[in-house]
């Protein structure tokens, strides 16, 4: 029986690495950000590209998601990833559907995720095969914007925790993505874990999070105030 899954995460949490790794497995059909109309059909795989349209996604995101998940093309597992702002009207139904396997990927270090997002928007570089290629790039720390980001992110995961029913797998950036550990996901999806899912994708920025800011002292002071000095590195 085919396992149908949805990966819930936030941008700059390693979801691209995970999707790429899953796509390399012959038993898995894994789409990208399928509920973002602007990315359809580019983020779709297989036959869905010729069948599903941005207009369908925008008009009925839940119906679109269900139709996409029904197109397994003989694979042992089929699914896609989604972020908070993509097809939000469909999230509650997907989370509460006990027939779906849910993967929840979090990046524990909010400052790392937020700074990575700012720099990706600034440079246009979202993925790379060259480790540390963007290590010299700097952005500006604005406390109000960081606080807003943390509040929205926390609310998103709180909502997931409240609404999710059925099979669930929790992953973290440092525990699973940095270590390139896809085995728990393969087991969760019920496919052969012996298959090599290694990818050439690498981390764009360096381990010092404070070095990503022009005004690093302001970022450091914020971390001390909120009791997260450990977020200075990742």
Backbone as a chain_set.jsonl record, in Angstrom:
{"seq": "XXXXXXXXXXXXXXXXXXXXXXXXXXXXXXXXXXXXXXXXXXXXXXXXXXXXXXXXXXXXXXXXXXXXXXXXXXXXXXXXXXXXXXXXXXXXXXXXXXXXXXXXXXXXXXXXXXXXXXXXXXXXXXXXXXXXXXXXXXXXXXXXXXXXXXXXXXXXXXXXXXXXXXXXXXXXXXXXXXXXXXXXXXXXXXXXXXXXXXXXXXXXXXXXXXXXXXXXXXXXXXXXXXXXXXXXXX", "coords": {"N": [[0.841, -1.196, 0.0], [0.498, 2.229, -0.778], [2.247, 4.844, 0.836], [1.182, 7.978, 1.857], [2.273, 11.269, 2.204], [2.968, 14.391, 3.942], [5.211, 17.02, 4.221], [5.763, 19.278, 6.659], [7.145, 22.405, 7.216], [9.458, 25.189, 7.627], [10.891, 27.871, 5.71], [14.379, 27.677, 4.923], [15.193, 25.591, 6.582], [16.337, 23.255, 5.904], [14.737, 21.716, 4.311], [14.895, 21.503, 1.538], [17.162, 19.95, 1.112], [16.23, 17.543, 2.212], [14.001, 16.912, 0.564], [15.326, 16.6, -1.897], [16.954, 14.413, -1.278], [14.994, 12.444, -0.804], [13.841, 12.307, -3.321], [15.797, 10.985, -4.712], [15.427, 8.382, -4.141], [14.204, 5.39, -5.467], [11.688, 4.41, -4.79], [10.138, 6.477, -3.967], [8.031, 9.21, -4.665], [8.449, 12.455, -4.664], [7.292, 15.64, -4.338], [7.96, 19.207, -4.582], [7.384, 22.429, -3.243], [4.343, 22.218, -3.333], [1.885, 23.49, -2.899], [2.121, 26.122, -3.527], [1.027, 28.293, -5.753], [2.53, 29.814, -7.604], [4.751, 28.284, -8.025], [3.979, 26.074, -9.304], [3.827, 24.401, -12.441], [6.465, 23.787, -11.791], [7.573, 22.793, -9.385], [6.504, 20.321, -9.224], [6.543, 16.75, -9.778], [6.875, 14.104, -12.207], [3.886, 12.758, -13.754], [2.052, 14.609, -12.827], [2.795, 17.175, -13.529], [1.77, 17.681, -16.057], [-0.9, 17.644, -15.665], [-1.953, 19.005, -13.398], [-2.583, 22.395, -12.468], [-1.54, 25.877, -11.852], [-3.823, 27.415, -11.438], [-5.716, 25.57, -10.505], [-4.557, 24.916, -8.078], [-4.663, 27.36, -6.714], [-7.433, 27.868, -6.609], [-8.577, 25.702, -5.209], [-6.94, 24.522, -2.865], [-6.926, 22.285, -1.093], [-8.316, 20.26, -2.499], [-6.591, 20.108, -4.659], [-4.261, 19.185, -3.38], [-5.105, 16.647, -2.499], [-5.644, 15.394, -4.925], [-3.105, 15.396, -6.042], [-1.709, 13.746, -4.223], [-2.969, 11.382, -4.744], [-1.901, 10.553, -7.093], [0.208, 8.366, -7.395], [1.737, 6.895, -9.153], [2.669, 4.27, -9.056], [4.595, 4.224, -7.062], [6.049, 3.542, -3.812], [5.72, 5.462, -1.906], [4.337, 8.734, -1.734], [4.432, 12.264, -1.785], [4.612, 15.725, -0.589], [6.123, 18.958, 0.151], [5.324, 21.674, 2.394], [4.936, 25.09, 3.33], [4.091, 27.552, 5.864], [2.602, 29.708, 4.705], [1.619, 28.735, 2.358], [-1.076, 27.657, 0.628], [-2.784, 27.813, 2.972], [-5.443, 27.327, 3.717], [-5.829, 24.667, 3.388], [-4.398, 23.345, 5.304], [-5.378, 22.549, 7.925], [-7.149, 20.42, 7.378], [-5.416, 18.605, 6.146], [-3.583, 18.132, 8.208], [-5.22, 16.928, 10.133], [-6.025, 14.608, 8.935], [-5.948, 11.313, 9.362], [-5.041, 9.33, 7.714], [-2.864, 10.226, 6.399], [0.688, 10.476, 6.457], [2.618, 12.523, 8.472], [5.4, 14.655, 8.348], [7.35, 16.614, 10.391], [9.476, 19.182, 10.272], [11.846, 21.019, 11.972], [13.9, 23.882, 12.473], [15.885, 24.42, 15.029], [17.314, 26.69, 15.867], [16.316, 29.802, 15.741], [17.419, 32.281, 14.989], [19.404, 31.555, 13.221], [17.888, 30.433, 11.133], [16.318, 32.637, 10.361], [18.24, 34.592, 9.62], [19.443, 33.25, 7.522], [17.32, 33.178, 5.734], [16.972, 35.938, 5.195], [19.414, 36.52, 3.926], [19.334, 34.815, 1.736], [17.206, 35.909, 0.299], [18.364, 38.342, -0.259], [20.59, 37.738, -1.849], [19.648, 35.971, -3.741], [20.405, 33.388, -3.833], [19.554, 30.207, -3.117], [20.16, 27.533, -2.852], [23.055, 25.362, -2.961], [26.051, 23.699, -4.144], [28.473, 24.176, -3.208], [30.077, 24.333, -0.304], [29.774, 26.821, 2.189], [29.817, 29.0, 0.453], [28.506, 31.428, 0.657], [29.475, 32.629, 2.917], [30.668, 35.111, 3.489], [28.738, 37.037, 3.279], [26.704, 39.708, 4.51], [23.982, 40.864, 6.548], [21.358, 42.951, 7.932], [20.593, 43.254, 11.353], [17.473, 43.56, 12.767], [15.674, 44.144, 15.488], [12.83, 44.212, 15.963], [11.819, 43.005, 13.678], [12.919, 40.46, 13.848], [11.731, 39.544, 16.211], [9.073, 39.474, 15.372], [9.23, 37.513, 13.41], [9.925, 35.254, 14.971], [7.629, 35.029, 16.59], [5.595, 34.46, 14.708], [6.581, 32.068, 13.655], [6.623, 30.376, 15.922], [3.879, 30.292, 16.447], [2.966, 28.947, 14.203], [4.076, 26.334, 14.459], [2.915, 25.653, 16.883], [0.257, 25.505, 16.117], [0.369, 23.338, 14.372], [1.023, 21.32, 16.23], [-1.34, 21.252, 17.733], [-3.316, 20.509, 15.877], [-2.528, 18.243, 14.48], [-3.062, 14.876, 13.608], [-2.788, 11.304, 13.571], [-0.095, 9.362, 11.961], [3.143, 10.549, 12.777], [6.297, 12.134, 12.298], [8.998, 13.646, 13.773], [11.563, 15.874, 12.915], [14.798, 17.458, 13.135], [16.872, 20.267, 12.283], [19.637, 20.294, 13.078], [19.886, 17.733, 14.116], [19.136, 15.924, 12.109], [19.269, 16.97, 9.437], [21.764, 18.379, 9.088], [23.435, 16.267, 9.686], [22.794, 14.671, 7.609], [20.909, 12.572, 7.668], [18.757, 10.456, 6.537], [17.572, 8.082, 7.097], [15.593, 7.647, 9.24], [13.338, 8.789, 8.042], [12.933, 7.227, 5.776], [12.301, 4.793, 6.973], [9.938, 5.56, 8.259], [8.295, 6.06, 6.089], [8.114, 3.596, 5.044], [9.809, 2.427, 3.121], [12.696, 1.006, 1.413], [15.476, 1.277, 3.398], [18.098, 0.885, 2.803], [18.931, 2.031, 0.516], [21.02, 4.414, -1.122], [20.782, 7.736, -0.329], [22.25, 10.023, -0.61], [23.165, 13.417, -1.344], [24.406, 16.167, -3.369], [24.077, 18.624, -2.287], [24.975, 21.464, -0.302], [25.823, 23.36, 2.688], [25.224, 26.804, 2.676], [26.035, 29.047, 4.24], [28.3, 29.944, 6.967], [29.152, 28.509, 10.273], [29.039, 30.45, 12.307], [26.604, 32.424, 13.51], [26.28, 35.06, 14.309], [28.187, 36.377, 12.789], [26.896, 36.834, 10.461], [25.708, 39.242, 10.482], [25.78, 42.796, 10.034], [25.62, 44.461, 12.215], [26.489, 42.9, 14.54], [26.73, 43.003, 17.319], [24.294, 43.963, 18.248], [22.62, 41.841, 17.646], [23.737, 39.879, 19.287], [23.218, 40.964, 21.823], [20.46, 40.797, 21.886], [20.104, 38.005, 21.87], [21.176, 37.375, 24.363], [19.314, 38.655, 25.981], [16.925, 37.247, 25.497], [17.577, 34.837, 26.465], [18.952, 32.977, 24.879], [21.787, 32.539, 24.2], [23.114, 30.488, 23.001], [22.317, 30.404, 20.407], [24.098, 31.825, 18.92], [25.857, 30.393, 17.435], [25.866, 27.624, 15.129]], "CA": [[0.0, 0.0, 0.0], [1.275, 3.463, -0.898], [2.244, 5.799, 1.943], [1.014, 9.354, 1.39], [2.851, 12.093, 3.266], [3.158, 15.835, 3.783], [6.302, 17.57, 5.02], [5.487, 20.63, 7.152], [8.38, 23.029, 7.682], [9.611, 26.608, 7.324], [12.008, 28.117, 4.806], [15.743, 27.665, 5.471], [15.274, 24.578, 7.642], [16.91, 22.034, 5.347], [13.733, 20.915, 3.611], [15.337, 21.247, 0.161], [18.038, 18.776, 1.166], [15.424, 16.355, 2.463], [13.233, 16.611, -0.648], [16.274, 16.088, -2.891], [17.338, 13.062, -0.855], [13.861, 11.541, -1.019], [13.661, 12.135, -4.767], [16.807, 10.062, -5.23], [15.009, 7.017, -3.807], [13.308, 4.929, -6.538], [10.354, 4.065, -4.304], [9.468, 7.685, -3.469], [7.701, 10.324, -5.556], [8.393, 13.59, -3.742], [7.147, 16.953, -4.959], [8.47, 20.319, -3.791], [6.374, 23.291, -2.616], [3.232, 21.944, -4.244], [0.722, 24.344, -2.666], [2.457, 27.5, -3.907], [0.627, 28.376, -7.164], [3.594, 30.367, -8.43], [5.791, 27.277, -8.244], [3.357, 24.971, -10.046], [4.159, 23.0, -12.176], [7.915, 23.581, -11.674], [7.917, 22.009, -8.203], [5.861, 19.012, -9.296], [7.299, 15.697, -10.429], [6.118, 13.085, -12.911], [2.704, 13.042, -14.57], [1.297, 15.739, -12.271], [3.189, 18.4, -14.233], [0.931, 17.889, -17.238], [-2.311, 17.528, -15.295], [-2.338, 19.988, -12.387], [-2.226, 23.755, -12.878], [-1.542, 26.888, -10.797], [-5.199, 27.848, -11.209], [-6.33, 24.547, -9.648], [-3.954, 25.047, -6.75], [-5.157, 28.593, -6.095], [-8.881, 27.802, -6.405], [-8.952, 24.657, -4.259], [-5.684, 23.906, -2.44], [-7.118, 20.962, -0.502], [-8.615, 19.343, -3.592], [-5.344, 19.981, -5.406], [-3.372, 18.327, -2.6], [-5.617, 15.275, -2.507], [-5.448, 14.848, -6.267], [-1.667, 15.17, -6.194], [-1.334, 12.589, -3.417], [-3.56, 10.181, -5.345], [-1.114, 10.194, -8.282], [1.443, 7.758, -6.885], [2.48, 6.35, -10.298], [3.27, 2.993, -8.706], [5.624, 4.368, -6.03], [5.679, 3.099, -2.471], [5.394, 6.646, -1.104], [4.175, 9.96, -2.516], [4.143, 13.389, -0.902], [5.115, 17.05, -0.947], [6.402, 19.813, 1.302], [4.502, 22.875, 2.446], [5.269, 26.087, 4.341], [2.914, 28.124, 6.532], [1.812, 30.623, 3.873], [1.264, 28.068, 1.107], [-2.347, 26.943, 0.724], [-3.119, 27.651, 4.394], [-6.81, 26.832, 3.893], [-5.812, 23.201, 3.328], [-3.544, 22.768, 6.336], [-6.106, 21.89, 9.009], [-7.663, 19.138, 6.888], [-4.283, 17.712, 5.928], [-3.032, 17.767, 9.512], [-6.152, 16.074, 10.881], [-6.282, 13.39, 8.158], [-5.157, 10.247, 9.973], [-4.501, 8.439, 6.688], [-1.638, 10.827, 5.895], [1.868, 10.537, 7.316], [3.104, 13.902, 8.572], [6.78, 14.89, 8.772], [7.468, 17.983, 10.895], [10.894, 19.537, 10.31], [12.095, 22.309, 12.624], [15.264, 24.35, 12.708], [15.786, 24.88, 16.405], [17.929, 28.012, 15.995], [15.502, 30.763, 14.985], [18.261, 33.331, 14.407], [20.065, 30.951, 12.063], [16.906, 30.306, 10.054], [15.902, 33.97, 9.916], [19.353, 35.232, 8.913], [19.598, 32.529, 6.261], [16.233, 33.636, 4.867], [17.286, 37.305, 4.767], [20.542, 36.506, 2.996], [18.875, 34.164, 0.503], [16.429, 36.918, -0.436], [19.288, 39.404, -0.653], [21.523, 37.26, -2.874], [18.991, 35.124, -4.731], [20.994, 32.044, -3.787], [18.778, 29.401, -2.171], [20.808, 26.23, -2.693], [24.389, 25.316, -3.565], [26.861, 22.493, -3.952], [29.751, 24.648, -2.675], [29.91, 24.641, 1.116], [30.282, 28.095, 2.673], [29.985, 29.961, -0.637], [27.956, 32.73, 1.026], [29.899, 32.927, 4.288], [31.066, 36.502, 3.675], [27.597, 37.94, 3.091], [26.174, 40.284, 5.748], [22.673, 41.491, 6.507], [21.128, 43.863, 9.058], [19.733, 42.743, 12.421], [16.435, 44.485, 13.226], [15.045, 43.399, 16.58], [11.38, 44.089, 15.792], [11.557, 42.034, 12.609], [13.262, 39.137, 14.371], [10.675, 39.173, 17.162], [7.882, 39.136, 14.577], [9.511, 36.216, 12.783], [9.832, 34.203, 16.002], [6.228, 34.898, 17.003], [4.851, 33.766, 13.649], [7.096, 30.702, 13.56], [6.131, 29.626, 17.082], [2.44, 30.094, 16.273], [2.803, 27.931, 13.159], [4.33, 25.004, 15.009], [1.88, 25.403, 17.895], [-0.941, 25.1, 15.383], [0.625, 21.967, 13.923], [0.92, 20.432, 17.393], [-2.741, 21.151, 18.142], [-4.207, 19.957, 14.859], [-2.03, 17.028, 13.837], [-3.543, 13.556, 14.003], [-2.234, 10.244, 12.745], [1.35, 9.118, 12.015], [3.956, 11.771, 12.818], [7.74, 12.017, 12.489], [9.628, 14.939, 14.033], [12.963, 15.988, 12.531], [15.412, 18.747, 13.423], [17.936, 20.656, 11.362], [20.948, 19.836, 13.541], [19.891, 16.302, 14.395], [18.885, 15.08, 10.941], [19.665, 17.562, 8.156], [23.21, 18.602, 9.078], [24.068, 14.943, 9.678], [22.326, 14.0, 6.394], [20.353, 11.308, 8.144], [17.427, 10.24, 5.964], [17.091, 6.748, 7.463], [14.31, 7.655, 9.958], [12.26, 9.126, 7.115], [12.695, 6.049, 4.942], [11.574, 3.835, 7.818], [8.605, 6.12, 8.492], [7.535, 5.94, 4.846], [7.995, 2.178, 4.719], [10.585, 2.067, 1.931], [13.988, 0.387, 1.691], [16.426, 2.248, 3.948], [19.456, 0.56, 2.375], [19.261, 2.788, -0.691], [21.835, 5.612, -0.877], [20.056, 8.976, -0.62], [23.168, 11.156, -0.478], [23.028, 14.461, -2.363], [25.556, 17.076, -3.456], [23.726, 19.919, -1.707], [25.837, 21.849, 0.815], [25.406, 24.518, 3.471], [25.694, 28.037, 2.042], [26.643, 29.955, 5.209], [29.159, 29.337, 7.968], [28.546, 28.159, 11.56], [28.859, 31.614, 13.177], [25.385, 33.136, 13.127], [26.492, 36.495, 14.538], [28.988, 36.916, 11.691], [26.023, 37.115, 9.319], [25.098, 40.564, 10.667], [26.623, 43.989, 10.06], [25.566, 44.923, 13.603], [26.482, 41.652, 15.302], [26.572, 43.277, 18.752], [22.856, 44.08, 18.515], [22.077, 40.48, 17.622], [24.225, 39.196, 20.483], [22.49, 41.508, 22.969], [19.116, 40.217, 21.823], [20.188, 36.605, 22.292], [21.352, 37.37, 25.82], [18.062, 39.091, 26.606], [15.885, 36.208, 25.399], [18.087, 33.609, 27.066], [19.404, 32.027, 23.871], [23.132, 32.823, 23.694], [23.554, 29.336, 22.207], [21.964, 30.632, 19.003], [25.169, 32.579, 18.265], [26.516, 29.459, 16.515], [25.064, 26.446, 14.802]], "C": [[0.88, 1.252, 0.0], [1.128, 4.34, 0.343], [2.152, 7.208, 1.368], [1.425, 10.292, 2.522], [2.905, 13.567, 2.898], [4.264, 16.263, 4.734], [5.965, 19.01, 5.379], [6.787, 21.226, 7.692], [8.33, 24.527, 7.417], [10.832, 26.774, 6.429], [13.327, 28.164, 5.567], [15.872, 26.729, 6.671], [15.855, 23.266, 7.138], [15.928, 21.183, 4.574], [14.141, 20.612, 2.17], [16.275, 20.049, 0.115], [17.21, 17.514, 1.32], [14.628, 15.954, 1.224], [14.145, 16.021, -1.724], [16.703, 14.669, -2.557], [16.219, 12.065, -1.124], [13.625, 11.298, -2.507], [14.661, 11.145, -5.356], [16.448, 8.606, -4.961], [13.986, 6.544, -4.841], [11.892, 4.593, -6.092], [9.533, 5.288, -3.893], [9.245, 8.697, -4.589], [7.48, 11.541, -4.662], [8.362, 14.91, -4.513], [7.754, 18.02, -4.044], [7.34, 21.09, -3.136], [5.109, 23.286, -3.475], [2.037, 22.872, -4.065], [1.021, 25.826, -2.87], [2.152, 27.653, -5.393], [1.73, 28.884, -8.087], [4.705, 29.39, -8.75], [5.262, 26.043, -8.959], [3.385, 25.333, -11.537], [5.633, 22.739, -11.905], [8.295, 22.698, -10.502], [7.239, 20.64, -8.174], [6.745, 18.034, -10.051], [6.35, 14.796, -11.218], [4.92, 13.607, -13.684], [1.921, 14.255, -14.09], [1.608, 17.045, -12.991], [2.251, 18.733, -15.391], [-0.554, 17.944, -16.912], [-2.776, 18.656, -14.378], [-1.795, 21.372, -12.739], [-2.198, 24.715, -11.686], [-2.956, 27.334, -10.438], [-5.942, 26.866, -10.299], [-5.844, 24.689, -8.213], [-4.523, 26.252, -6.013], [-6.632, 28.494, -5.741], [-9.282, 26.826, -5.311], [-7.704, 23.921, -3.788], [-5.849, 22.514, -1.835], [-7.42, 19.919, -1.58], [-7.386, 19.069, -4.439], [-4.405, 19.011, -4.696], [-3.823, 16.873, -2.65], [-5.426, 14.627, -3.881], [-3.975, 14.523, -6.506], [-1.231, 13.911, -5.448], [-1.9, 11.288, -3.975], [-2.753, 9.686, -6.543], [0.231, 9.608, -7.859], [2.302, 7.146, -7.986], [3.233, 5.067, -9.951], [4.357, 3.059, -7.651], [5.107, 3.883, -4.676], [5.294, 4.242, -1.559], [5.292, 7.854, -2.024], [3.827, 11.099, -1.567], [4.728, 14.689, -1.406], [5.437, 17.821, 0.32], [5.556, 21.072, 1.23], [4.995, 23.778, 3.57], [3.986, 26.769, 4.812], [2.022, 28.946, 5.616], [1.326, 29.992, 2.572], [-0.012, 27.241, 1.279], [-2.827, 26.759, 2.144], [-4.523, 27.106, 4.642], [-6.869, 25.311, 3.915], [-5.119, 22.564, 4.522], [-4.306, 21.991, 7.403], [-6.602, 20.513, 8.582], [-6.535, 18.138, 6.662], [-3.706, 17.225, 7.253], [-3.926, 16.784, 10.254], [-6.471, 14.767, 10.169], [-5.377, 12.267, 8.662], [-4.593, 9.263, 8.957], [-3.181, 8.959, 6.122], [-0.525, 10.755, 6.929], [2.384, 11.978, 7.302], [4.548, 13.929, 9.072], [6.872, 16.356, 9.184], [8.952, 18.285, 11.091], [11.065, 20.928, 10.899], [13.589, 22.615, 12.635], [15.239, 25.029, 14.06], [16.264, 26.315, 16.581], [17.19, 29.027, 15.12], [16.348, 31.851, 14.333], [18.99, 32.808, 13.174], [19.111, 30.877, 10.879], [16.535, 31.668, 9.478], [17.007, 34.657, 9.125], [19.593, 34.557, 7.566], [18.54, 32.96, 5.251], [16.52, 35.038, 4.324], [18.375, 37.317, 3.701], [20.163, 35.834, 1.68], [18.066, 35.141, -0.346], [17.339, 38.003, -1.004], [20.149, 38.988, -1.841], [20.851, 36.484, -4.002], [19.536, 33.716, -4.769], [20.3, 31.226, -2.699], [19.397, 28.034, -1.909], [22.162, 26.261, -3.379], [25.013, 23.94, -3.366], [28.23, 22.854, -3.38], [29.565, 25.094, -1.231], [30.531, 25.992, 1.464], [30.42, 29.174, 1.626], [29.463, 31.356, -0.276], [28.403, 33.221, 2.386], [30.266, 34.387, 4.517], [29.931, 37.503, 3.564], [27.057, 38.422, 4.434], [24.784, 40.87, 5.504], [22.5, 42.329, 7.764], [20.201, 43.225, 10.078], [18.773, 43.843, 12.867], [15.594, 43.731, 14.245], [13.543, 43.181, 16.361], [11.033, 43.044, 14.735], [11.862, 40.613, 13.076], [12.2, 38.652, 15.351], [9.407, 38.749, 16.425], [8.048, 37.765, 13.925], [9.354, 35.084, 13.795], [8.393, 33.967, 16.429], [5.425, 34.119, 15.975], [5.293, 32.313, 13.533], [6.579, 29.843, 14.702], [4.643, 29.321, 16.95], [2.161, 28.999, 15.249], [3.005, 26.529, 13.725], [3.363, 24.658, 16.14], [0.601, 24.904, 17.232], [-0.798, 23.666, 14.863], [0.447, 20.989, 15.076], [-0.529, 20.225, 17.822], [-3.577, 20.345, 17.151], [-3.778, 18.601, 14.305], [-2.604, 15.766, 14.466], [-2.897, 12.519, 13.087], [-0.723, 10.15, 12.84], [2.16, 10.41, 11.899], [5.426, 11.427, 13.027], [8.307, 13.415, 12.664], [11.105, 14.88, 13.67], [13.484, 17.359, 12.939], [16.561, 19.004, 12.45], [19.28, 20.089, 11.803], [21.002, 18.328, 13.734], [19.781, 15.427, 13.167], [19.393, 15.658, 9.624], [21.171, 17.755, 8.068], [23.959, 17.276, 9.003], [23.678, 14.121, 8.455], [21.793, 12.602, 6.7], [18.921, 11.136, 7.648], [16.809, 8.922, 6.405], [15.77, 6.759, 8.234], [13.121, 7.955, 9.048], [11.919, 7.927, 6.241], [11.929, 4.985, 5.718], [10.128, 4.283, 8.01], [7.708, 5.942, 7.267], [7.395, 4.494, 4.382], [8.7, 1.762, 3.446], [11.954, 1.543, 2.36], [14.998, 1.427, 2.175], [17.851, 2.002, 3.49], [19.885, 1.371, 1.155], [20.011, 4.072, -0.336], [21.071, 6.87, -1.292], [20.954, 10.206, -0.486], [22.966, 12.139, -1.626], [24.251, 15.372, -2.326], [25.269, 18.433, -2.829], [24.567, 20.205, -0.471], [25.289, 23.093, 1.507], [26.035, 25.795, 2.908], [26.496, 28.908, 3.004], [27.467, 29.199, 6.243], [28.458, 29.119, 9.298], [28.337, 29.329, 12.515], [27.655, 32.416, 12.704], [25.569, 34.645, 13.284], [27.287, 37.138, 13.405], [28.157, 37.234, 10.454], [25.45, 38.534, 9.371], [26.131, 41.682, 10.663], [26.724, 44.525, 11.484], [25.446, 43.721, 14.541], [26.257, 41.878, 16.797], [25.098, 43.392, 19.129], [22.201, 42.701, 18.555], [22.486, 39.719, 18.877], [23.48, 39.665, 21.728], [21.077, 40.941, 23.025], [19.131, 38.777, 22.316], [20.373, 36.493, 23.8], [20.038, 37.7, 26.523], [16.995, 38.002, 26.584], [16.367, 34.857, 25.924], [18.525, 32.552, 26.071], [20.786, 32.384, 23.334], [23.683, 31.685, 22.84], [23.22, 29.495, 20.728], [23.029, 31.43, 18.255], [25.93, 31.717, 17.26], [25.576, 28.291, 16.236], [25.945, 25.448, 14.053]], "O": [[1.889, 1.311, 0.704], [0.021, 4.551, 0.838], [2.94, 7.588, 0.502], [0.982, 10.134, 3.66], [2.89, 13.942, 1.725], [4.253, 15.908, 5.913], [5.89, 19.868, 4.5], [7.451, 20.616, 8.53], [7.294, 25.067, 7.03], [11.706, 25.908, 6.399], [13.386, 28.628, 6.706], [16.565, 27.031, 7.642], [15.866, 22.272, 7.864], [16.241, 20.048, 4.214], [13.77, 19.568, 1.635], [16.202, 19.23, -0.801], [17.456, 16.521, 0.636], [14.588, 14.774, 0.873], [13.777, 15.051, -2.387], [16.804, 13.819, -3.442], [16.469, 10.965, -1.616], [13.248, 10.194, -2.902], [14.393, 10.535, -6.391], [17.09, 7.699, -5.491], [12.992, 7.233, -5.071], [10.989, 4.501, -6.922], [8.369, 5.156, -3.515], [10.155, 8.999, -5.36], [6.456, 11.649, -3.987], [9.296, 15.24, -5.244], [8.028, 17.76, -2.873], [6.441, 20.497, -2.541], [4.846, 24.22, -4.233], [1.244, 23.027, -4.994], [0.254, 26.684, -2.433], [2.935, 27.192, -6.224], [1.848, 28.43, -9.225], [5.514, 29.635, -9.645], [5.999, 25.084, -9.192], [3.011, 26.451, -11.891], [6.031, 21.58, -11.797], [9.246, 21.923, -10.605], [7.385, 19.891, -7.208], [7.586, 18.43, -10.858], [5.156, 14.737, -10.924], [4.923, 14.726, -14.197], [1.196, 14.868, -14.874], [0.757, 17.932, -13.051], [1.973, 19.899, -15.671], [-1.373, 18.254, -17.777], [-3.865, 19.2, -14.56], [-0.682, 21.499, -13.247], [-2.761, 24.414, -10.634], [-3.251, 27.6, -9.273], [-6.706, 27.28, -9.427], [-6.622, 24.593, -7.263], [-4.83, 26.171, -4.823], [-7.049, 28.979, -4.689], [-10.224, 27.087, -4.562], [-7.428, 22.816, -4.254], [-4.997, 21.65, -2.043], [-6.849, 18.828, -1.573], [-7.163, 17.943, -4.883], [-3.824, 18.126, -5.323], [-3.003, 15.971, -2.824], [-5.085, 13.448, -3.976], [-3.645, 13.497, -7.101], [-0.47, 13.104, -5.98], [-1.366, 10.211, -3.706], [-2.898, 8.537, -6.962], [1.264, 10.271, -7.952], [3.489, 6.901, -7.768], [4.31, 4.809, -10.49], [4.99, 2.042, -7.366], [3.902, 3.824, -4.433], [4.618, 4.035, -0.552], [6.06, 7.986, -2.977], [3.023, 10.925, -0.651], [5.273, 14.755, -2.508], [5.079, 17.405, 1.422], [5.126, 21.489, 0.154], [5.417, 23.303, 4.625], [2.922, 26.58, 4.222], [0.798, 28.886, 5.738], [0.683, 30.664, 1.766], [-0.016, 26.241, 1.996], [-3.242, 25.659, 2.507], [-4.766, 26.485, 5.677], [-7.839, 24.729, 4.401], [-5.242, 21.357, 4.731], [-3.911, 20.877, 7.749], [-6.489, 19.548, 9.338], [-6.688, 16.952, 6.956], [-3.379, 16.047, 7.402], [-3.424, 15.892, 10.938], [-7.127, 13.9, 10.746], [-4.172, 12.279, 8.41], [-3.747, 8.44, 9.306], [-2.46, 8.224, 5.447], [-0.757, 10.948, 8.122], [2.562, 12.571, 6.238], [4.879, 13.31, 10.083], [6.51, 17.242, 8.41], [9.601, 17.714, 11.967], [10.502, 21.899, 10.393], [14.424, 21.723, 12.786], [14.639, 26.092, 14.219], [15.684, 27.073, 17.359], [17.412, 29.098, 13.911], [16.028, 32.299, 13.232], [19.17, 33.536, 12.198], [19.48, 31.217, 9.755], [16.448, 31.836, 8.261], [16.745, 35.241, 8.073], [19.911, 35.225, 6.582], [18.824, 33.092, 4.06], [16.335, 35.296, 3.135], [18.275, 38.03, 2.703], [20.628, 36.249, 0.619], [18.225, 35.192, -1.566], [17.104, 38.514, -2.098], [20.409, 39.792, -2.735], [21.413, 36.351, -5.09], [19.17, 32.93, -5.643], [20.439, 31.514, -1.51], [19.176, 27.445, -0.85], [22.398, 27.077, -4.27], [24.568, 23.14, -2.543], [29.047, 21.977, -3.099], [28.954, 26.132, -0.975], [31.667, 26.277, 1.086], [31.081, 30.182, 1.877], [29.921, 32.352, -0.835], [27.79, 34.124, 2.955], [30.181, 34.86, 5.65], [30.146, 38.702, 3.74], [26.96, 37.646, 5.384], [24.462, 41.311, 4.401], [23.417, 42.404, 8.582], [19.141, 42.71, 9.719], [19.197, 44.919, 13.289], [14.884, 42.787, 13.898], [13.046, 42.072, 16.558], [10.07, 42.292, 14.884], [11.142, 39.674, 12.735], [11.813, 37.483, 15.324], [8.75, 37.781, 16.809], [7.116, 36.962, 13.897], [8.721, 34.07, 13.502], [7.982, 32.822, 16.612], [4.663, 33.219, 16.328], [4.463, 31.426, 13.333], [6.145, 28.712, 14.484], [4.194, 28.228, 17.296], [1.226, 28.216, 15.411], [2.187, 25.639, 13.491], [3.03, 23.488, 16.331], [-0.054, 23.99, 17.734], [-1.746, 22.883, 14.916], [-0.2, 19.953, 14.923], [-0.899, 19.126, 18.233], [-4.453, 19.581, 17.556], [-4.593, 17.889, 13.719], [-2.628, 15.611, 15.687], [-2.51, 12.831, 11.96], [-0.119, 10.786, 13.704], [1.897, 11.249, 11.038], [5.765, 10.551, 13.822], [8.12, 14.275, 11.804], [11.813, 13.955, 14.066], [12.713, 18.308, 13.075], [17.136, 18.078, 11.878], [19.987, 19.474, 11.005], [22.05, 17.713, 13.536], [20.278, 14.301, 13.166], [19.896, 14.916, 8.78], [21.793, 17.345, 7.088], [24.99, 17.174, 8.339], [24.166, 13.005, 8.274], [22.175, 11.61, 6.08], [17.981, 11.622, 8.277], [15.639, 8.666, 6.118], [14.89, 5.956, 7.923], [12.025, 7.435, 9.261], [10.746, 7.646, 5.996], [11.018, 4.352, 5.184], [9.205, 3.472, 7.93], [6.507, 5.701, 7.397], [6.652, 4.202, 3.445], [8.25, 0.845, 2.758], [12.32, 1.629, 3.532], [15.335, 2.354, 1.44], [18.732, 2.821, 3.754], [21.064, 1.395, 0.803], [19.674, 4.74, 0.642], [20.753, 7.048, -2.468], [20.458, 11.312, -0.271], [22.637, 11.742, -2.743], [25.029, 15.349, -1.373], [26.135, 19.309, -2.838], [24.844, 19.302, 0.319], [24.413, 23.783, 0.985], [27.245, 25.849, 2.691], [27.532, 29.451, 2.623], [27.353, 27.982, 6.381], [27.296, 29.496, 9.452], [27.538, 29.222, 13.446], [27.682, 33.014, 11.628], [25.062, 35.419, 12.472], [27.085, 38.312, 13.094], [28.658, 37.837, 9.505], [24.79, 38.979, 8.432], [27.22, 41.537, 11.218], [27.783, 44.987, 11.907], [24.444, 43.549, 15.236], [25.66, 41.036, 17.467], [24.699, 42.963, 20.212], [21.338, 42.433, 19.392], [21.678, 38.998, 19.463], [23.146, 38.856, 22.594], [20.566, 40.642, 24.105], [18.265, 38.375, 23.093], [19.792, 35.615, 24.438], [19.698, 37.093, 27.538], [16.243, 37.85, 27.547], [15.654, 33.857, 25.838], [18.478, 31.36, 26.373], [20.947, 32.521, 22.122], [24.605, 31.887, 22.049], [23.783, 28.793, 19.887], [22.872, 31.686, 17.062], [26.57, 32.237, 16.346], [24.639, 28.015, 16.985], [25.478, 24.374, 13.675]]}, "num_chains": 1, "name": "protein.A"}
